[in-house]
Amino acid sequence: MTDAERKTDLAFLTDGWGSNPMSRIERALFGACDRAGIPFDGVYTDDATPAASEGTSHRFSIGEVRAAWATPKLVSYMRKARPKAVIVKSGQLGPATVLAGMITGTPVIAWEPTINDFEFSSARFRIRFGFRLQHLLYRHAAALAGASSDVVEWASADRRVPADRVFLWPNPFDLAAVRAEGGEQGPPEEPPLRLISVGRLVEQKAYDVLIEALGLADPDLPEWRLEILGSEDGWRGNWEARIEAMVEERALGEKVKLVGHLENPYEAVKQSHLFLHSARWEAFGNVIVEAMALGTPAIVADCPGAPKEILDGGKYGRLVPNEDPAAFAAALVELANDPDERRRLGEAGRVRAEDYSADRLLPGMLADIERVTGVDFGRTRQGNGGPAQPPEPER
């Protein structure tokens, strides 16, 4: 029997293997489901996915196929594997998966990876067409999920799905894997101060705000260096050139380095004194949790999405007003000159990151699916954790 013919309980569908956020989420669930004894399939629609099996968890590809034309292959997979529920974590693949679920009678949960209102104006026609299909089909999904309260609010209103069928599912992590890839070596004690930012070179990540903040802060900072890890999408404007021009205009050319894409950014993050995240919007922000898990204190823009929830309003890192270079600069100067506070925030962040471990979030995800679909994953109820969300903030 092939992987695609093996019966399973839970399937996770996404479109691209690699270091992207969706693939990292699949890998976290892969391990958590195996440890929980839940038969799990990580299913991809590309040719790059390495097949893997571990206990009850299996990973494979159903073959290279465009998202818009994936329904026949997904129908074939669902009929053979007969999953009790399917989670799709891909805005482009979502409509095809929901349609396949309607054909086969398989409950599908569309887990929104972004806040589409912010993405729509700059998206290519193919992706905008996918957004239109979401409008038509997502009301027929078993449920929707969002990685933050802002995504949940947007999804329930924009996709016309009743609130009781929209879940808050923060992204889960394999924290042990993140820390293993980060290694043991922390930042050096001697100068320069090492700053790092991780994310695609696109408008969303607001590197223009970050460079402006660094220009303002520079006179009050000790010796410093910034590495930006990320590459361009290739279709949203030449942000690499824009960043380089801003760096030169502010005479920061010797201090800011565009590193490009790294398959393993965790070592560089672990060896940095501060993690900087200036995004204009961020449905979740995996790199924030990963930096915290590595003990690197964070300065994060309070943008629409999950950052304010991850940092619990600033309890676990510095949360600064969105698109405010002066506020970002002030926080940077404060922490750059206060190693004790950096150490405190780093330790607090490591503890907070545990709230996002896949092992902690999976039971609540399964409970949500059982509630709206009536399926039974056959797991013990002890310690199921309730809804898949971090604890309420302390009062």
BELLINZI-V454718 format. One record per pair of residues at least 6 apart in sequence whose ideal C-beta (glycine too) atoms are under 6 Angstrom apart, sorted by the first residue. I is the first residue (numbers start at 1). J is the second residue. If there is no record, write none. Layout:
BEGIN
I	J
I	J
END
This chain:
BEGIN
3	58
3	60
4	77
4	80
5	80
7	82
8	39
8	41
8	81
8	83
9	38
9	39
9	84
9	377
10	38
10	40
10	85
11	41
11	43
11	83
11	86
12	26
12	29
12	42
12	87
13	43
13	88
13	97
14	22
14	89
14	90
15	45
15	90
15	93
16	46
17	23
17	44
17	46
17	48
17	49
19	263
21	286
22	89
25	171
26	42
27	174
28	172
28	173
28	174
28	358
29	358
30	42
30	57
31	174
32	358
32	359
32	362
33	40
33	57
34	54
34	55
34	56
34	57
37	56
39	56
40	57
41	58
42	59
44	61
45	65
45	70
46	61
46	64
47	64
49	61
51	60
52	59
62	73
62	77
65	73
67	92
67	93
67	96
70	96
71	96
71	99
71	100
74	97
74	100
75	100
75	103
75	104
78	100
78	104
78	106
79	104
84	375
85	107
85	369
85	375
86	106
86	108
87	109
87	111
88	94
88	97
88	110
89	111
89	113
91	113
92	130
94	110
95	133
95	134
95	137
97	108
98	108
98	137
98	141
101	108
102	140
107	142
107	373
108	141
108	142
109	142
109	143
109	145
110	138
110	141
110	144
111	145
112	146
112	151
112	155
114	283
115	151
115	154
115	281
115	283
116	131
118	281
122	236
138	159
139	160
139	161
142	372
142	373
143	165
143	372
144	155
144	161
144	166
145	167
145	169
146	152
146	155
147	170
147	171
147	283
147	284
147	306
148	284
148	305
148	306
148	309
150	304
150	305
151	283
152	166
152	168
155	166
156	163
156	166
165	372
167	368
168	389
169	365
169	388
170	356
171	284
171	286
172	358
172	361
173	289
173	356
175	293
175	357
178	266
178	290
178	293
181	264
181	266
182	266
182	267
182	270
182	294
183	267
185	271
187	194
187	271
187	272
187	273
191	223
192	223
192	224
192	225
193	222
193	224
193	273
193	336
194	272
194	273
195	224
195	226
195	274
195	276
196	227
196	268
196	269
196	272
196	275
197	228
197	276
198	229
198	265
198	287
199	205
199	230
200	230
200	233
201	230
201	232
201	239
201	240
202	233
202	236
202	239
204	279
204	280
205	279
206	278
206	279
206	280
207	243
209	278
209	323
209	325
210	278
211	246
212	325
213	325
213	328
213	329
215	250
216	325
216	329
217	329
217	332
217	333
220	333
221	336
225	255
226	256
227	257
227	259
228	258
229	259
229	262
229	265
231	260
231	261
232	239
232	240
247	253
247	256
269	291
269	294
269	296
270	294
272	296
274	297
274	335
275	291
275	296
275	298
276	299
277	288
277	300
278	301
279	301
279	303
280	303
281	303
281	304
281	305
282	303
282	305
282	307
283	305
284	306
285	306
285	307
288	298
288	300
288	310
289	353
289	356
291	298
292	349
292	352
292	353
293	353
295	346
295	350
297	342
297	345
297	346
298	317
299	318
299	331
300	307
300	317
300	319
301	320
301	322
302	308
302	319
302	321
302	322
303	322
311	317
311	319
312	393
316	348
316	349
316	352
317	345
318	331
320	327
320	328
320	331
321	327
335	342
355	390
361	388
363	384
363	385
364	385
364	386
364	387
364	388
365	388
366	377
367	384
END
